[in-house]
Amino acid sequence: MATELNNSREVTQSDFGDPYRGQRQYRTLSGIPIRPLYTEADRSSGKESLERPGEFPYTRGIHETMYRGRLWTMRQFAGFGTARETNQRFRYLLDQGQTGLSVAFDMPTLMGYDSDDPQSLGEVGREGVAIDTVDDMEKLFDGIPLDQVSTSMTINGPAPIIWAMYLVAAERQGISWQRLRGTLQADILKEYIAQKEWLFPPEPSMRVMVDMMRYATEMVPQWNSVSISGYHIREAGSTAAQELAFTLADGFSYVEAGIKAGLDVNAFAPRLSFFFNAHIDFFEEIAKFRAARRIWARHLKEKYGATNPKAWTMRFHTQTAGCSLTAQQPENNIVRTAFEGLSAVLGGTQSLHTNSMDEVLSLPTEKAVKIALRTQQIIAYETGVTNTVDPLAGSYFVESLTDEMERQAEEYFLRIEEMGGVLKGIENGFFQREIAEASYRYQKELENHEQIMVGVNALVEEDAEHIPILKIDPAVEREQCRRVKDWRHATNRAEVERSLDLLRAACSHQAAPIMPAILDCVRLGASEGEISKAMKDVFGTWRERPVF
């Protein structure tokens, strides 16, 4: 309701201006101070003039023509209920112009449990699709030729199992693995740092990662075996610089592990990709993406001796920030997502997911996900930002912020190296403490109105706005539990048990390959839970040290 100004007093600018101006701090969301004006003098000393796009170290983008040559892949994250229900959502999104698939799995699948496991009770199909067997995987992609679509799968601890199911599903479609394109998230290090969804201790998990990298390089050459993920590090509360540094440190760890195992860095590094968060601080995010490319290129060339330019080029997917969405005034999330998606495009992403306005409340409805997809399409076709490459290059502010992001990341790399590497940092709780402290600082800034979140600590509306949300029928869980039980009864249990024994034997011998044994288990009908249990029998489980 509008209020009248008191005519008995003088009207000041504050009546019409920024009511929080006195409390605002002029710094980025991550705490980097911002000057009122930037000039050429604000660039870091010793920086050469900007190279062209498509040239080392790729600050301005990995392709010479960028989006004039090809738009980013529009890849909406989707998955709920059963495989058949998610298949319908996939078909809907493809009909609406989506250009790549991205699979969200439910919590039991992410944790390596079958749907009928007691640990899965109440979680089946709730936050993603339930996948227990290769039959589920076939139904998930029914009618979708796997050689004609790029598929991203957000799966980490059980990644080799779910990937094996995908490969066998392709076999059953009669499709050569040579023609498959897609990405596994599979970044197990960030699970210990941020998301906390692991199956095994860090050391055997790294062994599995290297085995997957080797298998992808040799057998599925167009597949990205690891998408190294900063997204969840940022969602856990890190700053932009921490997301950048910790993600690249994880990436360097995979490179070092691959080289130590005798893999050729020029062969496997080109199939490593990245997954970043696009948060709400517009220019900070753009600078982060530009700095990431530059750091990766320099380290791969100068530290790890890669001579293949494809190994120097960082390719990354971006998702807008889930933690920036608000349950209050949820339609405002459409605006937040649009700005975050635009920052990813101006930062040079190769793939993009835009969050739906209702994702803070539930899995997205069909209407909400269509609006999110249309947001990408409007950026692509209406705003004009794709007409030229890296249009913000040369901005004193953007270049200075890019330099600062690089500087802070390099400081973290030194600290991580001094403590003995990423695994040592995980074991002693370094990453967890850094993120927890950053998250605490941000929460205090919100409480003190040093950061403004519209609808949360400013411009609050007392009447809650209700929008339709997607609800998962409890019958979904009962149906999926019945399906997995029926599947077990229909398989040759003696053959399944034999394949699981061979998998245990492979896991027990340090030099033995693991992926072929997992594939045999899948072909013979073993479920995800059975395969993950067989691997746990050898590798064990892990509990992290509490961080205070």
N, C-alpha and C positions, 0 to 999 in steps of 0.2 A: 504494500500500500504506500502510495506517495505521501510524503509529509511536507507541510508548508514551512518555509523558512520564517524565522522570527524577524519581523520587520523593524523591531525596536533596536536591533544591533546591526553592526556593519557586516555586510556579506563579504567573506574572504574566499580566496582561491580554494581553501581546504573544503569548502562546502561542495565544490564541484570536482575537486581533484582526487588524488590518490589518498584514501583515508589511512593507508598503512605506510605512507612514505617515510614517516619518522622512524618506523621500526625496521624497514627493509634494509638488508645488507647487500651491497653491490658485489656479489661474488657468484660463481657458478653453483649449481646444485651440489657439487662435490667440494666446495669451499675454496676454489681458486679465486683470489681477489681480482676484480675487474676495474680497470682504469676508466675514467670518463671518455678518454680519446686514445686511439692507437695510431702510431705513425711508423714509418720505416725503421726508426730506432728501436722499436719494440721487438723486432725479429732477433732471434738468438745470433750471437756473433759467430762468424765462420760459415753460416749457411749460404750455399750457392744459390744461384737463380733457379727457379722452378724448372724441372724437367718437363717434357711433354707427357701426356697420358700414354700409357702403354710402354713407358721406358723406366728402367731401374732408377730409383727404388719404388716406383709406382705410387707415390704420394697422391698423384692426380687421377689414379685409376689404372686397372690392369689391362684395359683395352684402349686402343687408339681412338676408336669412335664411340665407345661406351653405348649409351642407349639409342644413339642414332643408328647403330648397327643391329642391336637386339635389346629389347626391354628385359628387365629383370623377370625372373620366374615368380608368378603370383601363386603363392603356395599357402593356402589357408589350413591351419592346424585343425584336424577334425577326427572325432572318434567318440562313440558312446554306445552303450547297450551291447547288442550282439553284432557279429560280423555282417549279417544281412542288413541291419539298420544303418550301420556306418557305410556300407556299400551304396545305399540309397542316397546318403548325404554326399558321398564322393561324386556320384552321377549328377546330382543337383548342382554341385559346385562347378564341375566340368561344363555343364550346360550353360552356366552363368558366365563362363569365360575364364575360369581358373586354368592355369597352365602347368600346374604340378600338384602332386598329392603330398600330404603330410599327415602321418598317422599318430593319433594320440591313443595311448594304451591305458587301461585301467590300472589301479594300484596293485592288485594281485599279479597281473602280468609283469609290471615293472619290478616286482619283488621276487619273481620266479616261482610263484605259487599257482597251482591249478585252481579253477573256480570253485571246486568242491572241497578244497582244503579248509579246515576250520579257521585258519588265519585269514581267509578271504571273506568271511561272513560279513555281509552288509556293504561290501565294497565292489562287488562284481558289476562291471559296466557303468559305474557311477561317474568316473572322471575321464573315461576313455573307453575304448573297445576292449572286450574280453577276448583274448586269443590263447587257447589252450593247446591246439593241435594244428597240424598242417591242413586239416579239413577246414578249420576256421579261417586260416590264411587264404585258402582257395575261395571261400565264400566272400571274404573281404574284398577281393579283386574280381569277382565274377563279372564277366562281360567287359572288363577293362584290360585291353592288351598290354602286358607289362613291358613290351618293347616300344610302346608308343607314348609312355608317360614316365616322367621322372618322379621317383617316390622317396620321400624323406621319412625316416622312422625314428621317433624320439624314444629310444630304448637304450639303456646303459648296462646295468649288471648282466641281464640276460641277452644282451645284443647278439652274441654268436648263435644262440638258439633261435631267436626270432628271425635273424637273417637267414639261417639255414631253412627255416620254413618258407621264407619268401623265395629262396633259390629253388627249392623243390616245387613250389607252386608254379614257378616259371617253367620248370621242366615239364610239368603236367599240362601246361599250355602249349608245349612244343617250341618254346622260345630258348634260343641259345643265350647262355650267360654273357657272352661277348657283347650282346646288344642291350643288356640291362643298364639303366642309368638311375642313380639314386645315392642316398646318403644315410649312413647310420650315425646317430649321435654318439653313442658308444664311449663317450669321454668319461672314463671311470674316475679319473683324478678329481674332477670337479664334483663328483658325488661325495667323496670324502671331505671336500672343502665346503660344499654348500648344500646340495640337494638331499644327501643322506640315503640314497637308494643303491645299495651295493649288495652283492651276494657273497663275495670272498674277501680275504685280506688283500691289502694293496699289492704285495709282491706277486702272488699268483694271478691277480687281476691284470697286472702289467704283462705277464707272460701271455695271457689270453689275447690281450690287445695286439701284441706283436704278431701272434699267430694269425689273427684276422687281417692285419695289414699285409702280411706275406701272402695269404690266400687271395685277397682281393687283387693284389698286384699281379699275381700269376694267372688267376682264373676268371676274375670279373673286372677287366681293366678299366671300364668306364665308371666304376663304383667308387664313391668316396668312403673309405673304410672307417674314418673317424671324423666327426664334426666336433671340433674342440670348442666347448661351450662356455662362453662368459655370461650367457643369459641368466643362468640360475645363480651365478655368483652375484650379479647385480640385484636380482630379485631377493637375495638373502640380506641385502642392505649395504653392499659395497659402494664405494665411490666409482666414478667413471675411470679414474686412473688405476684403481685396484682391479676393476674388471679387466681393463686392458693388460695390466702387468701379470695378473694371476693366470689369465687365459693363455697368454703367449708363453708364460713359463711352463704351463702344462703342455703346450704344443712342442716346446723345445725338449721336454722330457720324453715325449713320444719319438721325436727325431733321434735323440740320443739312444733310446732303447732299441730302435730299429737298426741303427748303425752298429750298436754293440752285438746285435744278433746276426750281423753279417749281411743285412739288406743294403742295397744300393740306394743312397739318399736321392739320387737323380731319378730312380724308378718309383719309390713309394711316396716321397714328399709331394709330388704334384697331385696326389689323390687325397691329401689332407685338406679339409676345409674347416671353416670356423662358423660360429653361431653367436651373434652379439645381440645385446639389448639396445633398443632405441628408446631412451628415456626422454623426459619432457624438456630438459635444458637444451634447446635447439642447437646452438652453436657449439656447445661442449661435445655433444654427440657427433657432430660432423667432424670436429677436430680429432676425436677419438678414432673414428674410422680411418681417417687419412694417416694418422700416426701409426696405426696398427699395420697398414700395408708397408710403410717405410721400415718399421722395425723388423718385421718378418723377413723382408727381402734382404736387408743388410746382414742379419744374423745367419740366414741360410747360406748366403754367398760367402761371407767373410769368416764365420765361426765354424760352420759345418761343411764347408768346401763344396757345396752344390754348384755344378756348372751348367745344369739345365735351367734355362730361364723359367720354365714352368714350375720348377721347385721354388723359385723366388716369389712367385705371384700368389698373394693371399686371396682366396675366393671365400666369400662369406655370405651366410644367410642372416637375416635380421628379423626379429620379432619386436613389435612395440611393447612397451613396459606394462606388464600386468600389475605391478606394484604401484603404478601411477593412477590406476583406475579407482574410482570411488563408488561405494554403494549409495552414497548421497548424490542426488541429482544425476542419475546414471546416464542420461542423454548427453551430459557434458563430456562423457568418455569418447563420444564420436569425434569431438573437436580435438581432444588430447591425442587420440590415435592418428588423426590426420596430420597434425604437426610432427608427431614422432615418425610416421611413415615418410613424410617429406624429408626429414633429416637423414633417414637411411638412404633415400634416393640421392640426395645431394652429397652424401658421403660415399656413394658408389657401390651399393650393395648389389649382389648377383641374384638374390632371392629375398622375398619379403612376405611375412605374415602380419596382417593388421588385426589387432584384437577387436572383438565385438564388445558393444557397450555393456552387455549383461554378464561378461565373463567373471566379474567380481562376485556375482550372485550364483551362477550356475554355469553348466555347459551352454554354449550359445544356441539360441533359437534360430530357425531357418531365416527369419526376417533379419535378425541382428547380424548374422554372418554374411548375408547378402549386402547389407550396408557396409560392412567392413571391407568386403571385396570391391564394392563400387568405389570406396575411398581410394584404393590403389589405382583403379581404372581412371578416376578423375585426375589423380596426380599424373598418370601416364599420358593421358590424351587431351587434357584441358589446360593444365597450368603452364605449359611451355618450358618446364624445367628440364625436359629431356632433349631440348633442341641443341644444347651445346654441352661440352664435357667439362665437368668440375667448374661450374660457373662462379664459385666463391673463391677460386684460386687467386692469390694476389691480395686478398683482403688482409690488411695489416692485423686486424683482430683475429681472423681465422688462422692465419699463418702463425701468429704468436701463440695462440692457444694450442695449435698442433705441436709446436716446438715444446711447450710446457708439458703436454701429455707425454711426449716422448721422454722428456727429462725425468719425470716422476716414475715412469715405467722402468727406465734404466736403473734408477736408484733401488727399486724393488728387486730387480734382477740380481744386483750385487748382494743385497741382504739375503736373498734366497740361496745364492751360491755359497755365501759364507757359512750358512747353517747346514750345508750338505745337500741341498737340492730339494725338490718338491716333496718327495716322499718323507724326508726328515721333517720338513715343515708341517706336513699333515700329522705326523706322529706326535710332534710337540705342540700342536694346536696353534701354530703361528697364523695360518690363514684364517682360522675360525675367530681368533681374537681380533685380528685386524678388521674383519667384516663386522663383528659384534660391536666394536668401538665406533665404527663409522655409522652403523645403524642407530646406535644410541645418540650420537651427536645430532643426526638428522631429526630424530624424534623430539629432542629437546628444542631444536630450532623451530619445529612446528608448534610446539607448546608455547614458545616465546614469541610467536608470530614473526620470527626472522625469515621463515619460509612460509609462503602463502599457498594453501591448497583450497581452491574455490569449492565451497559447499561443505568443507570439513572444519577449517578454523577461520573461515571468512565467508561472508555472503551466505550464511547458513539459512536454510528454510526449515521452519518447524514441522510443517506437514510433509511426511515422507512420501516420495513419489514411487508408485508401484508400477512395474512393467511386467509383462508376461515373461515367465522363465520356463526353461525346459526341465521337466521332471521325469526321472527314470522309474518306470513301473517296477515294483519288487518282483513281479513275475519274470522279469528278465533274468534275475539271478537264478531262480528256480529252473528256468528253461536251460540256461547255460550249464548248470550243474548236472542236469539230466543228460545233456548232450555229451559232456565229457565222460560220464559214466558209461553211456552207451558205446562211445568210441572205444574205451578200454575193452569192453566185452567183445567188440567186433575184431580186435587185433589179435594176432598170434602172440600170446604173452611170452612164450618160450623164446621167440625170436627177439622180442623187445628186451627181455632181460639179458639175452646174450649181447645185444648191441650196447646196453648200458654197462655191462661188465668190460667190454672192449673200450668204452669211453673212460671208465675208471683207470684202466691200464694205461691209456694214453696220457691221462692227467698225472699218473704216478711217475712217468719217465720224462725228465726235464727236456730232452731233445725231441720228444715225439710230437708230431702235429696233432692238433686238437680238432680243427674244423672238419676234416674228413670223417672223424668218428661221430661228431655231432650230426652231420648230414646223414650218416647211416642210421642213427637213432630215429631221426625225423622220418626218413623214408619207410622205416619199419613200423611207424605208428607211435613212438614214444611221445608222451605229452611234455609240455614245458616243465611242469613241476617234477616229473620223473627225471628229466635230463639235468635240471639244476641240482636236484638232490644227489644224483650220482657224482656231480662235480664237487659238491660240498663235502661228500664223503672223503674226498682226497684233499681238497684245498682247505677245508674248514670254514669257519665264519669269523667275523671280526667285530669288535666293539671299540668305538673311539674313546680316547681319553677325554673326560669332561673338561670344559674350558670355563674358567671363572674370571 
